[in-house]
């Protein structure tokens, strides 16, 4: 059975959101360097000298001026297979599933396309972390990232609820029910059916009851912690251990209950603006094969640099996301870091001074394609 791009986005969005939040906490405030040689690596170095070394896979690139997406498998820059090989797997998957967007070398870009293609690629490859790197001259290079540190801890109710609510603000999700079912399957979260077509997600540290409207959109989310009563019995019957895992033990254990209502305007998905585009992409502006980052894009608001523990705040704080409320434009995360272009024919506009190199911030820079 074939899939559509939207089907793949629905299946990937919530799990990707949780992974990106976790990944973001690991590399907060870090500067980065990418190497696209036959031994590709992406290195994040924090202010205290900590280093996270990851394997990058060049998925594709977007041009802000030309408004196009170019798949990595088209490989106009002759990068080695170690760099673009995974993008070929995406193309093969797209051919098997009859997803035209994954098999067309160059696509006209809209606000959400780069993120949506990345989400579909995650579903195709089972690589769940990504990093959009500003490459200069208007190009953003989208990378899938392999690193052992990206593995998620045991599921926690508040973290998962936040992933659902944040995921709904990132891109259009047409079938919330299918998206939730794909998420719990990937995370191994037990569930129980509720009267009226609802779904209860069960965790060692609590439960979350989801209601859906006639269009399969999330209409309400009731979070309860700690795990108790009928939910505790259901969790035990599903084979779960009522012993709190180490990860959940760090969360507050006082009882709380919160509701997040997703109104019709949420299902319609309030739009957020993309990052400010830079100048045009040419074949000569591809990333070099081992370069430090030299110029940041716009600095992100520190409030966007959430840590994983912030994701475990009470679900009442998630309600704004559930209602589709977005950050003001000047507070949205932007891209950080850059990859030096190779002999660009067109000068990079508004290049910052290299003598006054500002501290990199906003590791959440475009973590969700914004």
C-alpha positions as CSV (number, residue, x, y, z in Angstrom):
1,X,0.0,0.0,0.0
2,X,1.4,3.4,-1.0
3,X,1.8,6.4,1.3
4,X,1.5,10.1,0.8
5,X,3.9,12.7,2.1
6,X,1.3,13.7,4.7
7,X,0.9,10.1,5.9
8,X,4.7,10.0,6.6
9,X,4.5,13.3,8.3
10,X,1.7,12.1,10.5
11,X,3.5,9.0,11.5
12,X,6.8,10.8,12.3
13,X,5.9,14.1,13.8
14,X,5.4,13.3,17.5
15,X,8.4,11.0,17.9
16,X,10.6,13.4,16.0
17,X,9.5,16.2,18.3
18,X,10.5,14.3,21.4
19,X,13.8,13.3,19.9
20,X,14.6,16.9,18.8
21,X,13.8,18.2,22.3
22,X,16.2,15.7,23.8
23,X,18.9,16.3,21.2
24,X,18.5,20.0,21.6
25,X,19.2,19.8,25.4
26,X,22.4,17.9,24.7
27,X,23.8,20.5,22.4
28,X,22.5,23.7,24.0
29,X,24.8,26.7,23.4
30,X,27.3,24.5,21.5
31,X,29.3,25.6,18.5
32,X,29.5,23.2,15.7
33,X,31.8,22.0,12.9
34,X,31.0,19.7,10.1
35,X,33.2,17.5,7.9
36,X,31.8,16.2,4.6
37,X,34.8,14.0,3.7
38,X,34.8,10.2,3.3
39,X,34.7,10.1,7.1
40,X,31.9,12.6,7.8
41,X,31.3,14.0,11.2
42,X,29.4,16.7,13.0
43,X,30.9,18.0,16.2
44,X,29.2,20.1,18.9
45,X,31.5,21.8,21.4
46,X,30.0,23.4,24.5
47,X,31.4,26.4,26.3
48,X,32.8,24.1,29.0
49,X,34.7,22.0,26.5
50,X,32.2,19.1,26.3
51,X,32.1,17.5,22.9
52,X,29.4,15.5,21.2
53,X,30.6,13.9,17.9
54,X,27.9,12.7,15.6
55,X,27.6,11.1,12.1
56,X,25.8,13.5,9.7
57,X,23.9,12.4,6.6
58,X,23.3,15.0,4.0
59,X,19.6,14.8,3.3
60,X,19.1,17.9,1.1
61,X,19.4,21.6,1.0
62,X,17.0,24.5,0.7
63,X,17.7,27.9,-1.1
64,X,16.1,30.9,0.5
65,X,16.4,33.1,-2.6
66,X,15.6,30.5,-5.3
67,X,12.9,29.0,-3.1
68,X,13.8,25.4,-4.0
69,X,14.7,22.2,-2.2
70,X,17.5,20.0,-3.8
71,X,17.8,16.4,-2.6
72,X,21.2,15.2,-1.5
73,X,21.0,12.2,-3.8
74,X,21.1,14.6,-6.8
75,X,24.6,15.4,-5.5
76,X,25.6,18.3,-7.7
77,X,28.6,18.8,-5.4
78,X,30.0,15.3,-5.8
79,X,30.1,14.5,-2.1
80,X,31.2,11.0,-1.2
81,X,28.7,8.3,-0.7
82,X,29.3,8.3,3.0
83,X,27.8,11.8,3.0
84,X,24.8,11.3,0.7
85,X,24.2,7.6,0.8
86,X,21.3,7.7,3.2
87,X,19.5,10.2,0.9
88,X,19.5,7.5,-1.8
89,X,17.7,5.2,0.7
90,X,15.0,7.9,1.0
91,X,14.7,8.0,-2.7
92,X,14.3,4.2,-2.9
93,X,11.7,4.3,-0.2
94,X,9.8,7.1,-2.0
95,X,9.8,5.0,-5.2
96,X,8.5,2.0,-3.3
97,X,5.8,4.0,-1.6
98,X,5.0,6.1,-4.7
99,X,5.8,9.4,-2.8
100,X,6.6,11.8,-5.7
101,X,8.2,14.4,-3.4
102,X,10.9,11.9,-2.3
103,X,11.8,11.0,-5.9
104,X,11.8,14.5,-7.6
105,X,15.4,15.9,-7.6
106,X,14.3,19.6,-7.1
107,X,11.1,20.9,-5.6
108,X,9.6,24.4,-5.2
109,X,9.9,25.4,-1.6
110,X,7.2,26.5,0.7
111,X,7.2,27.4,4.4
112,X,7.0,23.8,5.7
113,X,8.4,21.7,2.9
114,X,12.0,21.2,4.2
115,X,10.7,20.1,7.6
116,X,8.1,17.8,6.1
117,X,10.6,16.1,3.8
118,X,12.9,15.7,6.8
119,X,10.1,14.1,8.8
120,X,9.3,11.7,5.9
121,X,12.9,10.9,5.6
122,X,13.0,10.0,9.3
123,X,10.1,7.6,8.8
124,X,12.0,6.1,5.8
125,X,15.4,5.7,7.5
126,X,14.6,5.3,11.2
127,X,17.1,8.1,11.9
128,X,15.3,10.5,14.3
129,X,17.6,13.5,15.0
130,X,18.2,16.2,12.5
131,X,20.1,19.5,12.3
132,X,19.6,22.3,9.7
133,X,23.0,24.0,9.2
134,X,23.2,27.4,7.6
135,X,25.7,27.0,4.8
136,X,26.0,30.6,3.6
137,X,24.8,32.3,0.4
138,X,21.2,31.4,1.2
139,X,21.6,27.7,1.6
140,X,20.5,25.6,4.6
141,X,21.8,22.1,4.6
142,X,19.5,19.6,6.3
143,X,21.3,16.7,8.1
144,X,20.0,13.5,9.7
145,X,22.2,12.9,12.7
146,X,23.5,9.6,14.2
147,X,24.7,9.7,17.8
148,X,24.3,7.2,20.6
149,X,23.6,10.1,23.0
150,X,20.3,10.9,21.1
151,X,18.7,7.7,22.4
152,X,15.7,8.6,24.5
153,X,15.2,7.6,28.2
154,X,12.2,5.7,29.4
155,X,8.9,7.4,28.5
156,X,7.4,9.9,31.0
157,X,3.9,11.2,30.9
158,X,4.6,14.9,30.9
159,X,7.4,14.7,28.4
160,X,5.2,12.7,26.0
161,X,2.2,15.0,26.4
162,X,4.5,18.0,25.7
163,X,5.8,16.3,22.6
164,X,2.3,15.8,21.3
165,X,1.3,19.4,21.9
166,X,4.5,20.9,20.5
167,X,4.3,18.6,17.5
168,X,0.9,20.1,16.6
169,X,2.5,23.5,16.3
170,X,5.4,22.5,14.1
171,X,3.6,21.5,10.9
172,X,0.2,20.4,9.6
173,X,-1.0,17.1,11.1
174,X,-4.1,15.9,9.4
175,X,-4.9,12.8,11.4
176,X,-4.0,13.3,15.1
177,X,-5.3,9.8,16.0
178,X,-3.0,8.1,13.5
179,X,-0.1,10.3,14.6
180,X,-0.6,9.3,18.3
181,X,-0.9,5.6,17.4
182,X,2.4,5.8,15.5
183,X,4.0,7.6,18.3
184,X,3.0,5.2,21.1
185,X,4.1,2.3,18.9
186,X,7.6,3.8,18.4
187,X,7.9,4.6,22.1
188,X,6.5,1.3,23.4
189,X,3.9,3.2,25.4
190,X,1.0,0.9,26.5
191,X,-2.5,2.2,25.8
192,X,-6.1,1.5,26.7
193,X,-9.3,2.4,24.8
194,X,-11.6,4.9,26.5
195,X,-15.4,5.3,26.1
196,X,-16.3,7.5,23.2
197,X,-13.3,6.6,21.1
198,X,-10.7,8.1,23.4
199,X,-7.2,6.7,24.1
200,X,-5.3,6.5,27.4
201,X,-1.5,6.5,27.3
202,X,0.0,4.6,30.3
203,X,3.4,5.4,31.9
204,X,5.2,4.3,35.0
205,X,4.7,7.9,36.4
206,X,1.2,8.6,35.2
207,X,-1.4,8.5,32.5
208,X,-2.8,10.8,29.8
209,X,-6.4,10.5,28.5
210,X,-6.8,11.8,24.9
211,X,-10.2,12.6,23.4
212,X,-10.7,13.1,19.6
213,X,-13.3,14.9,17.6
214,X,-15.2,13.6,14.6
215,X,-12.2,14.6,12.4
216,X,-9.8,12.5,14.5
217,X,-8.2,15.7,16.0
218,X,-7.1,15.8,19.6
219,X,-9.8,17.7,21.4
220,X,-8.7,17.2,25.0
221,X,-5.8,15.8,27.0
222,X,-6.2,15.0,30.7
223,X,-2.9,14.2,32.4
224,X,-2.7,12.5,35.7
225,X,0.3,11.8,37.9
226,X,1.3,9.7,39.7
227,X,-0.1,6.5,38.2
228,X,-3.1,5.3,40.3
229,X,-6.4,3.6,40.2
230,X,-7.8,2.0,37.0
231,X,-4.8,3.4,35.0
232,X,-2.4,1.6,37.3
233,X,-4.2,-1.7,36.9
234,X,-4.2,-1.2,33.1
235,X,-0.5,-0.4,33.1
236,X,0.2,-3.6,35.1
237,X,-2.0,-5.7,32.9
238,X,0.0,-4.4,29.9
239,X,3.2,-5.7,31.5
240,X,4.4,-2.4,32.8
241,X,6.3,-2.1,36.1
242,X,4.8,0.2,38.7
243,X,8.3,0.8,40.0
244,X,9.2,4.3,38.8
245,X,12.2,4.2,36.5
246,X,15.2,6.4,37.2
247,X,14.2,8.9,34.6
248,X,10.7,9.2,36.0
249,X,11.9,9.4,39.6
250,X,13.4,12.8,38.8
251,X,9.9,14.1,38.0
252,X,7.7,15.6,40.8
253,X,5.6,12.9,42.5
254,X,2.8,15.0,43.9
255,X,-0.5,14.3,42.3
256,X,-1.6,16.7,39.5
257,X,-4.1,16.7,36.8
258,X,-4.3,19.1,33.8
259,X,-6.3,19.4,30.7
260,X,-5.2,20.7,27.3
261,X,-8.0,21.5,24.9
262,X,-7.3,21.6,21.2
263,X,-9.9,23.8,19.6
264,X,-10.8,23.9,15.9
265,X,-8.1,26.6,15.2
266,X,-5.5,24.2,16.5
267,X,-6.5,21.5,14.0
268,X,-6.3,24.2,11.3
269,X,-2.7,24.7,12.5
270,X,-1.7,28.3,13.1
271,X,1.2,29.1,10.9
272,X,4.6,30.4,12.0
273,X,7.0,32.2,9.7
274,X,10.1,30.5,8.5
275,X,13.6,31.7,9.3
276,X,14.7,34.8,7.3
277,X,16.1,33.6,4.0
278,X,19.6,34.3,3.1
279,X,21.1,34.8,-0.5
280,X,20.9,32.3,-3.2
281,X,22.4,28.8,-3.5
282,X,24.8,27.8,-6.3
283,X,26.8,24.7,-6.8
284,X,29.8,26.7,-5.7
285,X,28.3,27.5,-2.3
286,X,28.3,23.9,-1.0
287,X,29.8,23.2,2.4
288,X,33.5,22.6,2.5
289,X,34.9,19.3,3.7
290,X,36.2,20.3,7.1
291,X,35.3,23.8,8.3
292,X,34.6,25.5,11.6
293,X,31.5,27.7,11.8
294,X,32.3,31.3,11.2
295,X,29.2,33.3,11.2
296,X,25.9,32.9,13.1
297,X,22.5,33.6,11.8
298,X,20.0,35.5,13.9
299,X,20.3,34.8,17.6
300,X,17.6,32.8,19.2
301,X,15.7,33.9,22.3
302,X,17.2,32.0,25.3
303,X,13.7,31.0,26.3
304,X,13.6,28.7,23.3
305,X,16.6,26.8,24.6
306,X,14.5,24.4,26.6
307,X,16.1,21.5,28.4
308,X,14.7,18.0,28.7
309,X,13.6,18.7,32.3
310,X,11.5,21.6,31.1
311,X,9.6,19.2,29.0
312,X,8.5,17.5,32.2
313,X,6.6,20.6,33.5
314,X,2.9,20.3,34.3
315,X,0.7,19.7,31.3
316,X,-1.2,22.8,32.1
317,X,1.7,24.7,30.6
318,X,1.2,22.7,27.4
319,X,-2.3,24.1,26.8
320,X,-1.0,27.1,24.9
321,X,0.6,24.8,22.4
322,X,-2.5,22.7,22.2
323,X,-4.5,25.8,21.3
324,X,-2.1,26.6,18.5
325,X,-0.5,29.6,20.1
326,X,2.9,30.5,18.6
327,X,5.9,32.5,19.8
328,X,6.0,36.1,18.6
329,X,8.1,36.4,15.4
330,X,11.0,38.0,17.2
331,X,11.1,35.2,19.7
332,X,11.1,32.3,17.3
333,X,14.3,30.1,17.2
334,X,16.6,30.9,14.3
335,X,19.5,29.1,12.7
336,X,22.9,29.2,14.5
337,X,26.3,28.4,13.1
338,X,27.3,28.4,9.4
339,X,29.3,26.3,7.0
340,X,31.8,28.4,5.0
341,X,30.9,28.4,1.3
342,X,33.4,27.5,-1.3
343,X,34.4,30.5,-3.5
344,X,30.9,31.9,-3.9
345,X,30.5,34.0,-7.0
346,X,28.0,36.2,-5.3
347,X,29.2,37.9,-2.1
348,X,27.3,36.9,1.1
349,X,25.1,39.7,2.1
350,X,25.5,41.3,5.5
351,X,28.4,39.1,6.6
352,X,29.2,39.8,10.2
353,X,32.6,40.8,11.3
354,X,35.0,37.9,11.9
355,X,36.9,40.0,14.4
356,X,34.0,40.2,16.8
357,X,32.7,36.6,16.8
358,X,29.6,36.5,18.9
359,X,28.8,33.6,21.2
360,X,26.5,31.0,19.5
361,X,23.1,30.6,21.1
362,X,19.9,29.0,20.2
363,X,20.8,25.4,19.6
364,X,17.1,25.0,18.9
365,X,17.9,27.1,15.9
366,X,15.5,25.7,13.3
367,X,15.4,22.4,15.1
368,X,11.9,22.1,14.0
369,X,12.4,23.9,10.7
370,X,11.3,27.3,12.0
